[in-house]
Amino acid sequence: MAISTVRDIITRAFRFIHVLGADETLTASEASEAFDVLNGIIEQANIEKLLGYYRTEIVFTCVANQATYTIGPVATTPHVTAPRPVEILSGFSRRDSIDLPMFIAHKEDYDSIRQKSIAIGGWSQVAYYEPTWPKGTLKLYQVPVDTATEIHLTAMAEIPVWATLDTAVSLPPTYTFWMIYKLGERLSPEYGMEFTQKMTDILGSTEAALKRNNIKPMPVAGTGLSGLGNSNAKYNVYSDGNRR
């Protein structure tokens, strides 16, 4: 059975715990109850962070003279429709097929820019992101005066809460199967089914793989923009000094 919708995930979960047979289908009440449980699992995973994040690319074309953009799911009416980023990891701006890296700023970096509204007919140099809710807020410096600049961001994003049973599923494969196994674990007591040790092992190995994939290594002092002249500091390109 190919997994293309949320209903497919729920059906596979019921089959995983042997509530449904291969040729049986969900009832409306089973699907509705399991849908609520699945969205609860996703919300918990997002809170736990190590499990709830996945890496995604966000691409958008700049609006002339616009410095601030909101990013989030379509229901939040953002400037850029995408999974709400938890964190921006890296990025570059593209003009005339030429890519230049962007500095992903901390708040103190962005605050130190004296004139934030400088507009240019060129590449944006800095991106500062605030994970506001329900959509994130991205601020660019310098501000393109035209629509020739395209922004590319690599972000850590939340697993989306599903809107309906027939919402299309678009996630890395491991997340899809984790949802099946985790939902099966939550549903099995309600339906009087044993969640066996073998099932527990499958769920545990899947969660461990996701956590290993999502843990970011700590930055090494003295590499890149970190530790210039001070192994415990990061270089601030605007003040020409280090910050801790």
Secondary structure, DSSP 8 states (H G I E B T S, - for coil): ----BHHHHHHHHHHHTTSS-TT----HHHHHHHHHHHHHHHHHHHHHSTTTEEEEEEEEE--TT--EEEEE-GGG--SEES--EEEEEEEEEEETTEEEE-EEE-HHHHHT-S-TT-EESS---EEEEE--SSSEEEEEESEESSS--EEEEEEEEE----SSTT-B--S-HHHHHHHHHHHHHHHTTTTT----HHHHHHHHHHHHHHHHHH------TTSTTB-SS-TT-EEETTTTEEE-
